[in-house]
C-alpha cells in the first residue's frame, strides 16, 4: 500500500520563524477581513455576512496537513483555511461579499451564493476535468446546517474505491486512494441528524475522512447545554473510538488557541486517515466568536460579561501572538508593525474589490442618465420622467436592478409615443436584460457539449430471434454491460448488493464485480445520496439506489440543496454526475404510494427526472446519462419488472432521449398524455375507447425534467383539439406542471375546442390494498369515463351521457 512520504528534514530556526510568521499574517488578514466585512454589511454595501473570526488558528494548522488531491467539505467559517491554501485573496473575499457576478472576481460562485461559501474549480471553462491531484480541492459549500456532511462521506469513499478497486481509471483523480476528505462543522450543527448519519456511515465504511468540529459553545444564541448531551460531542461519540478488536474512529481533542498542539493534532489526524483509511474526529475546543454569529445581531445580547471576558482573553489570535513573543520569534513591536501593514492591505483590497464591482454598473448608470435626458426632451410626459432621472442621478452606489427599474418605469410614460430617444431606451433595456439575466440563471444544467439532451436516440433493434424476458432481465443485462465496459461505475443502496436489489435488477452482479462496485448500504437515504455526490465529484460514476420513491423524502433535502444546485452555484465549475435510481408508481398505502412526483419536480431543478414506462426505456436512460455528465433521478415502474419485454439485440447501445416525448398510439379525437405505470393503463383504455368510436392519441412524457423540448404535444393538440393529462400524483402536482408547459410554453390553448383537463389521484394519500388503490388513483374506468365525458360535451348525440 502506497503512503504519502513524510518530510524528516528539520527546519532551521529562521525557516521555522518564517513559517510561523506567515501563519500569523494569514490569521491577522482573515480577522481584518471579518471585521471590515461586518462594517460593509452594516453600511449597506453588502447584504449579509457570516465570517470565520475566532476560528483562525485551527484552520492554519489544518491547512498544513492538507495535501494536493485532498478535498474539503465545510461551511462558511473556513475563510482562514481557504486563504492558507492560496484559494482566497482579500479581493475575492470582498467580491463574494458584494455578490460580484464575474467569476474572475468571485471564483467561488460568481455572486450566486452569499460570501463565505467556498469552492475551487474542478472543471475548466469547457466543462472538462482539471487535474484534481495537482490542486487543493474544496467542494462547494451550502448553507443548510450539516448539509455538507453526506457529501463529505462520498468524497472520502472515493479514496477507498480508488485504492481497492484496481480497475478504476485514476489518472488526474487519485494517487491510489491517498487523498483525505476533510469536513468542518460547528458544534451546534452536530445536533443535526445528517451529522449522526454520516458519523455512523463513515465508521461502517472505514474511509479516510477527518471531521473538524469548531466548538465555541454556542449555536447562534443557544448554549451547548441545549444542543448536546453532556455539552460535549466528542464525549458522547466516545463509543465510536476504535480499539484493538473493533474498527471505529480515532478521536482527538485539542484547544483551539494552542498552536503547537493544533499542529500536532492535525499532523496525526491526516496521517491516520491517509495511511490507514480510518475516520478521525478532531474536536477543537475553547474557540471564540468575537463578532457573534452573523451580521444580523450582536453576541452581547446572549453572552454574560464573564463569558465575554473569557473570550477576550482566549481569542486564538491573541494567544497566538503571545506564544510567538514568548518563543522569541518576534517582538511585540514587530508584530504591531505587521498588524498595521495588514490592516492597510485589507482596506486597499476592499476598495479594489468595490471598484471592480461598482464600476461597470456606474458606467451603465451614466448611459441611462444620458438616454433619459433625451427621452425627457422628446416626451410630452417629460415632467413625470424627470424625478426618475433625478433619483437615478442621486444614487451614488447603484445596483443593476436600480438602473433597470428606473429605465423600465420611464418607458411606461412613453407608451404610444415615437422617438429616437424612446427606441434607444427600449434597445438598452432589452440588451441589458439579455446581458445580465445569465449572470443569475446560467449553468442550472450543463451548457457544454456533454449536455444530456444533446445525445441522440438509439432505438432498440429486434429480430425474429429476439427473446421475450422479464423486464428485470433487460435491466440486469444492461447493468452488466455497463459495469463491464465502464470501470468507474458502481452501484449501492439498500439490498442492492447480496440479493441484487429487491426486484433482482442487479442479480448476480455483486458476485461478478465485487462488493465495492455493487454494494449494500445501511438504511440511511441521506448519506446514500451523499456517497454518490462525493464520489461523482471525484471522477467516479456512481448509481445511488433509493429502494422506493417514497423513501426519497429522507434524501430530498440533500438532493435539492446540494446535488441539484452544484453546477449552478459554482457557475459551471463543479459537477456531480450522480444517477439516483428508484422505483415507484401504483404502490399501495399511505407510505408506499410511489407518487411524490410534484415534490421532486419542483425541488430538484438542476437534475433530470426520468419516468420510463418499461425497463428497455430505463436501460436506455442509464446509457444516455453515462454518456453525459449530469445528475438525474430515474423512476422505474415497480410493477414492470415481471412484465414481459423483448430483449433488444443492441442492448448496450440503446439510448433513450432526454426531454423527448413519444407518441405510442396515433389518434384524431383527443390527446392523452401520461407517463410511467399509468401510461400502460392509458394504452389499454385507448383500445377500449375505439369500441365507442373515440380514437385517442396517446403520448408518453418519458421525461418530466425537462419535458417535451421539441414541443411535440402541441402538434398533437393541433390535430385533436383536446387534451387530457392523466397522472397518479395528487391534484395540482405533476399533471398541473405538464399542463402549464403545454398551455404557456407551447401555446396549445389556441388549438383547443374543449377545456384542457387533468385526471389525477385523489387529494389524500392512497389507502392500502387493491381497493384502496382503485378508489385513490385513476383507474381504467376513471380514464375511460373522463374521456367519454369530454367527448359527450362536444357531441352529445354521438356520445350520449353514461350516467
N, C-alpha and C positions, 0 to 999 in steps of 0.2 A: 504493500500500500504506500503510495507516494504521499509525502507530507511536505508542508512548507518548511523550508530551512530557516533556522533562527540565526540572527547575527550575533556572533560571540565577540566580535571586536569591541574592546572597551572604548568608550568615548573619552576624549581628552577633556579636561576641565573647561577649556574655552568652548569646545563643541557642546558640552552639556549646558553650559551657561547660555549659549546662543539658542539652543533648543528650548530651554525653559522660558527665556525672554520672548521667543517667538510665540509660545503659547500665551504668555501674558498679554502680548499685543493683541492677539486674536480675542482674548477674553474681554479686554477693555473696549475693543472695537465693537464687539457684539453688544456689550452693555450700552454703549453710547448710542448704537442704532436703536435699541429698545427704548431708551429714554427719549430720544428725539422722535422716534416713530410715534410714541404716545402723544407728543405735542402736535405732530402733524394731523393726527385724528381729531384732537380737541380743537384745533384751529379750523377744521373743516376741509383740509386738503385731501384727507383720506377718509374712507367710510368707517372703518373699524379695524382694530388691531389686537392680536394676541401675540405676545413676544416671549422670548426664551430667557429673560433675565432671571438670575438665581440658579440657572442650570448650566452655567458656562463650564465650570471646572470638570465635571464628569464627562462632558461631551468632548473636551480636549483629550482626556485620557482614552476615551473610546476611539477617537479618530486615529490615535497612534496604533491601535490594534486592528484597524480596518484596512483591508488589503484590496488591491485591484481585483476585480471579479466579484467581490463581496456585494451584497445588497442590503439596503436599509428599507425598513417598513415602519415609519414612525408617525409623528404628529407634529403640531405646529409650535412646539417648544424647541425644536432642534436646529435653530439657526446657527448656533456656535459650531456645531458639528459640521454643517454644510460649509461654513467659512473655513474650517480647519482642513477639509479635504479639497479646498480650492474650487468649490462649486457654487459659491455665493459671494458676490462682491457687495460693497456698500451701495453702489448704484443699483445693482439688481435687487437688493433688499428693498430700497425705496420705490423702485419701479413696480415691484409686486404690491407694495402698499398703496400706490396710486392707481393700480389696475391698468398698467400700460399694455395696450393690445398688440404691441410689436414684440414677437418672440425673441428678437435680438436684444431687447432691453429687459424683458421679463421672461427668461428661458424656462421658468417653472411651469407657467400656464398661459402666457400671453394675456394676462389680465382676466382670465376666466374664473380664477379662484382668488379668494382672499389671500393676501400675503401670508407667508408662513407655511404654505403648502408646497413642499419641496419635491423636486423631481430632477432627474438627469435625463439625457436624451439617449434612448436605446435605439432609435431609428434615425436615419438621415432624412433629408428633405424629400426623397423619393419613396420613403416608407421601407427602405431596406435596413436590415440589422446592422448596427455598428458592432465592432469587436468588443464585447462586454468584458473580456478578460483584460483589456488594456485601459479600463477606466474603473473608477469607483462609482457604484450604481445606487441610485435612490429611486425606489418605486414611488409613484405619485401619491401624495397624501390625500386623504379625505377627512372631512370634519367629524362625521358621526363617531362618538366616543367608542373606542375599542374596535372600530371597523377595520383598522389596519391589521388586526391580529390574524384573521383567517388567511389573508394573503401572505403574511409572514410564514405561515406553516408551509404553503406551497413553494415559496422561494427557497426554503430550507430543504424541502423534499426533493427539489430538482437536483441538488448536490448528491443526495442519496441515489437517485436514479442514474445520474451520470457516472457515479463511482461503481455501481454494482451491475448495471445493465451494459455489458461490454459493446453491444451492437449500436448504441446510440451515437449519433453524429455530434461530436463535442466541439468541433472547431469553432472558435470565437465565443463559445458559451461556457465551457467548463474545463478546468485543469484537473481532470479525474476526480471531480467532486470535492475539491479542496476549498470551495467557497463557503463562507459563513453568511447566513441571513441574520441580520441584527434588527431587533424591534425595540421601539420605545413606547412607553405608555405612562400616564400619570397614575399616582397611587389610587386616586378615587375611581378612575375608569376601570381598575381591576375588579370592580364590583359587577361589571357587565358580564352577561352570560357568554358573550363571544370570547372574552378573555379566558374564562374557565374551560370552555370547549376547546380552545386552541391549546391551552396548557395540557389538557388530558391527551389530545390527539398527538401532540409532539412527543409526549412521554411514551406513548404506544409505538409511534413510528421510529423513534430514536433518530432524530435528524439534527444537523448542525445549525442550531438556532440559539441565539442569545437574546433574551428579553431583558431590557433595561427598564426598571421601574423607578421613575423620578418621584421621590416621596417628600413632599413639603407639608404633609399632614392635612391638607385641605383639598376639597373639590369645589371650586368656586368659593362659596362661603361656608360650606358644610364640612365640619371637622371629621377626621378619620374615625372617631368613635361612633359616628352614624353611618360610616361607609363599610368598615371591615371588622370582622370578628377579631378580637384581641388588638385591634388597631394596628395590625402588622401582617401584611400579605405574605411575606416570606415565612413567618411563623406558622400561619395556617396551611401553607403549602409544604411544610417540612416533611410531610408524609411522602412527598414525591422525591425526596433525596435518595439517590442511588446508594446501594451498598454492595458488598462483595457478592451477594447472591441474587440481587434483583436490579434490573435496569431501571433508570429513572433520570432525575435531574441532578446536576451539580448546582447547589445554591450558594451564592456568595453575597455577603452583606458588607457594605462599606459606607463610610460617611462621605457626603458629597463635598465637603470642604477640605478633605485630606488628600492633597495632590499625590504624594508618593504612594499612599495606599491605593488610590484610584488607578494609578499607572500599573501597579502590581495586579490589582483585581482584573483589569481588562486584558492584561497580557495572559493571565491564567485562563480567563473565560474564552478568549479567542483560541488558545492552544488546545483546550479540551474539546471545544466544538469542532475545530478544523481537523484535528488529527483523529479523534475518537468518534466523531459523529454522535456526540451526546449533547442534548439540550442543556442550556445553562440559564439560570435566573440570577440576574445581578440586581439586588435590591439596594438602591442608593438612598441612604437615609440622611436626615438632618439638612435637607435642602430648604431654600427660602424662595419667596416670590415677591421681590421688592416692590413691584408696582401692582400687585394683586393679579386677579385672574385675567382681566382684559381691560380695554379702554372704556367699557360700559360702566365702570364703577371703581370705588376705592376700597382697598382691603382694610383700611382703618375702621370701616363700619362693622366689621365682624371679628377683628382680632383685638384682644385686650392689650394694654400697654406692656404687660410682662412679655407677651409673645412678640410684640413689635421690637422690644428692646433686645430680646434674644436673637431675632432675625438680623437686626443691625450688626450685632456682634459676630454672628456666624455666617454672614454673607460670604459666599465662596470666593468671590474676587478679592475681598478684604483679607480673608485667610490666606489666599494665595500670595498676596502682596507681602503679608507678614512673614510667610515662610521663605520667600525669596530673600528678604532682608536678613532674616535670621541665618540663612545658609551662606550669606556673604556673596550672593550672586549679583546684587545691585543695592545701591543705597536708596534711602527714601527720596532724596533729591533727584537721582537718576530716573526713578520710576515716575516721579511727578512730571519730569520733562516728557517722558513717553506718553503719559496721560494727556498732557496739553497738546502734543503733536497729533495724537489720535483724535481728540475732540475736533480739531480743525479739519482733519481728513474726513471725518464723518459729516461735518457741516458742509464741506465742499462737495462731497459725494451726494448728499441730499439735494443740494442746489443743482447739481448737474443732472440728476435724475428728474427733478421737477421741470427743468428747462427742456429736456428731451421729451417729456410727457406733454408739456403745455404748448410748446412752440408750434407743432402742426395745427393744433386747434385754434390758436391765436391767428395763424395765417388764414385759416378759413373764416374766422370771425371778421377779419378785415375785408375779405372778398364779399361776404354777405352784407356788411355795412355799406359797401360801395354800391352793390346791386339794389339794396333797399332805398338808398338815396335817389337812385334813378327811378325806381318804382313810385316813390313819393311824388317826384316831379311829374310823372306821366299819368298818375291816377287821380280820379275825381275824389277818391277816398284817402288821399294822401294824409289828411289830418288825423285819420284813425291809425294809419301805419306809423306815423312819426313817434308815438310813445313806444312802439315796439323797437324802433331804431334806437331810441334813447336807452331803453332797458338793456339792449344788447351792448351798446357802446359803454355803458357804465359797469358792465360785468368784467372785472379785471382778471378773473380766472375761470373762463367759461369751459364747460364740458361740451362734447359733441352734441349731446341731447339739447343743451341750452340753445345752441345756434340753430339746430334743425327745427326746434319747436317754434322759435321766432319766425324763421323763414316760412314755415308752413302756415302759421297764423296770418302772416302778411298776405299770403296767397289767397286766403279766404276773402279778403277785402277787395280783390280784383276779379272776382268771378264775373264773367260776361264782358270784361274789358279785353282789349287787344293792344299790345305794345311790345316793342323790342325788349324793354326792361322786364315785363312780365315773362316773356319767353326765356330770358336769361335766368330769371328766378326759378322757373319751372325746371329748366335744364340742370341748374345747380342742385336743386332738391333731389331730382331723380338720380343724378350721378353720385351725390354724396351718400344717399341711402345704399345704392349699389356697391359703393366702395366700402362703406362702414359695416353694413349688416354681416358680411362674412367674418368680421372680427369677433362676432358674438355667436355665430351659428355654425362655423366651419368645423369639419372633422368629427361630426357625430358618427358618421360611417367613414370607411376608407375612401380617400379621394385619390388613390393610386391605382395603378393597373391591376392590382390584386383584388379590387372590389368584387365581391362575390356575385353581384348582379350582372357582371360582365362575362361570366363563364357560361358558355353556350350549352344548350341542352344536347345530351347524347342519349337518344331513346334506347330502350331495351330492344334487343333483337331476339326473335323467336323463330324456331324452325319446327318442322314436323317431328323432330326428335326431342324437342323441349319437354322436360318432365314437369309434372304438377306436384308441388310440395306444399307443406305448411309454410305460411308466411315467415315464421320464425327461422326456418332453414335458410331462406334468402338472406335475412339479416345476418345470420351466423356465418354463412359463406362469404358474405361481403366483408364482415369484420375480419375474418381470417385472411382475406386478400389484403386488407388494409395493414394489418399487423405484420404480414409477411413482406410487404413492399415498402413500408414507411417505418423505419426503425425508431423514430422518435415519438410514435403514437403509443398511447397507453389508455386504459380504461379502469375506472374504480368506482365503487359505490356499495350500497348495502346489498349483499347477496350476489354481487357481480362476479365474484371470483370462483369459489369452490363449486357452486351449483350452476354457474353460468347465467346468472340473473333469474328472476322469478319466472320468466317465460322462456328461458333457455335460448335466448338470442345470442348468448356468448358460450354456449355449451361446449365444453372440452377445450376452450381456448386458454384457460389458465395452465392446464397441463402442458399445452404446446408451447406457450410463450413465457411462462414463469409467473410467480406470484407478485413481482414488482410491476409487470406490464398489464396484468389482468388481476385486479386485487379487490378483496373485500375491505370494507371500512366499518367503523362503528356507526351507531345511529346518531349522526351529527351532521345534519344537512349543511349548516352554515360553513363548517370547515371543509366539507367535501367540495363546495364551490371555491373556498379559499385555496385548497390544494391545487385546483385546476387553474385559478388565476395566476398564482405564483409560478407554477411550472410553465404555463404558457408564456409568461413574461421572460422566461429564461430559455426559450427556444424549443421546448418540448411541445407536443401536440396532444394534450390531454382530452379525454372524453369523460366528463364527470356525470355519473348516473344518480339521479334522484328517483327513488323507486316508483313513486306515483306523483302525478301532477299536484295532488292535494298537499303533498309534503314540501312542495316548492315554497309554501308560505314560510317555512322555517328558514329558508335561504334567500328569500326575496329581497331582504334589505341589502345583503352583500352583493347580490346580482344587480340591484338597482343603483346603489350608491357607488359601488366600486367597478364592477365589470362593465356595465353598460356605459359608464361615463369616462372610462380610462382614455380612450383615444381623444375624446372631446376635450377633457380637462388638461391634457398635455399638448393640445394643438397639433395632434398627429405625430408626437414624438415618442409615444409608448403604445404598445398593443398587447393584448392578451387573447389570442385566437382560441378561446375555450369553447368547446361544444358541450352543452348541457343536454343530456339525454334523459327523457322521462316518458311516461305513458299515462294515458287518461282517456276520457270520454266514455259515456254510457256506463259508468260505475254506479253503484247503488249505495245510498246512505248519505247522511249529512256530511261526513268527513271522508267519504270515498266517492264523491260525485264527479270528480275529474273535470270541473268546468270553471276553473279560476282564470279564464282567458282574459276577461276585461282588466283584471288587475295586472296581468302580465303585459298586455298590450300597452298600457299607459305607464307602467313603472319601468319597463325595460327598453325605452327608446335608446338606441345605440347598439342594440342587439337585433338579430334576425329572429323572428318567431315563425316556425315552420310546422305545418299540420298535415303531414302526408296521409292520404286515405288508405294506403296499403303499405306493405313492407318493401315492395320494389321501389316505390316513390321514396320511402325513408332511406333506403340504401343509396339511392341517387343523391339525396340531400347530403348524406355523410361524405360522399365522394366529392361533391361540389365544394363543400366547406373546407375540406382538407386540401383542396387546390387553392383556396383563398387563404386569407389571414384575418378573419373577422369572427367575433363571438356570436353564438346562436343558441337558441333553445329549440330542440326537436321534440315534438309531442307525438309519440307513436300511438296508434289505436290499440287500446287494451284488448278489444275483442277481435283483433285481426291476426293474432299470432297463430291461431289454429285454422284460420280460413285458408283455402287452397289458392295458390297462385302459380303461374307458370314460371319456371326458372329461366331467367334471361341467359342467353348464350354469351353475352358480353358483360357479365355482372360487375366486374371490377372497373369497367369503363363507363358505365351509365352515369349521367349527370342530370339531376332534376334541377331545372332552372329556378332561381330565387326571384320572387316578385312577379311571377308569371302565372296567370290562371289557366285552367284547362277546360275546354268545353267537352264534356263527356257524353252529351247527347244533344243533337240538334233539335230545334223546335221552332214554332212560329207564334204561339199564343201567349206565352208568359216565360219570363226568365226566372229560374230558381237558382239561387246562389247559396252554397253551404260549404262545409269542409269536414275533414276527419270522419269519425264514425257516422255522424248524422248524414253525411253525403251519401253513404250507401243506402240509407233508408229513403232518401230523396230519389235516388235512382230507381228503386223498386216502385215508389209511388208514381213516378213518371210513366212507368209501364201501365199501371192501373188507370191513370188519367186518360190514356189513349182509348180505353174502353168506353169513355163517356165523351169522346170527341175533343179532348183537350191535349194539344201537342206542346208539351213543355220543353224548353231548352234548359239543360242542367249544366251548371258551371261549378267546378271545384276551385275554391280560392287558393288552396295549397299553401300559400304563404300569406301570413297576416301582417307581418312587418318585414319587408314592405308589401303592400297589396297592389296588385294589378298595375305595374309600372307602364304597361303598354296600352292601358285603357281599353281592354277588350270587352269588359262588361257593358260599357255604354254602346258598343257596336251591337251587342245582343239586344239591348233595350231599344235601340233604334229600329230593330226588326220586329220585336214582340210588343213593344209599347207598354209593358207591365213588368214589375219586378217584385219578387218576394225573397227576403233573406231569411234562411232557416238556420237556427243556431241553438245549441243546448245550453249556452250560457244564459245568465239572468237577463231580464228586460233592461234595455239601455246599455248592455255590455258590448260584446264583440259585434253583435248584429247592428247596433247603432253606429259603431265605428265604421263598419263596412258601408253602411248606407250613406253615412256622411261623405265618405270618399266618392261614392257613386254620384251623389247629388251635387256636392260642392266642387270637387276636383274634376269630375268627368262631365258635369253639367247635363246629366241624364234627364233632368226634370223637363227639358224641352221636348223630349220624345214620349213622355208618359201620357197615356189616356186614362190611367187609373192611379189612385193613390199608392205610392210606394209603401210597402208594408214589411213588417218583420214578424216572425213566429219564433218564439223563444221558450225556454223553460219558465216555469212559474217563478215568482219573486222569492220564494222560500228555497232553502237548500233541499235537495231531493230526499224524500223519505226512503226508508230501507225496503229492500225486496223488489221483486218483479213488478208488483202492483204499485209500489212507491215510485219506481222509475216511470211506469206508464202514466201515472197521474201527475208527475212532476216535470217530465221532459217531453218535447214534441214527439208524438207517436206517428206512425204511418197514417193513421186515421185523421189525426190533427192536421197533418200536412195536406192530405187529400181534400179534406173539407175546407181548409183555408183557401186553397187554390180554387176549388169549385165555387166558393162564396165570392171570390174576386171576379170570376168569370160570370157568375149569376148577375152581379151588379152591371156588367157590360151588356149581357144579352139574357134577360130573364126568361125569354121564351125558349131559347135553345137549352138553357141550363136552369130549369125550374128549381125552386128552393128545396133543399134537402130536408130541413126540419125547422 
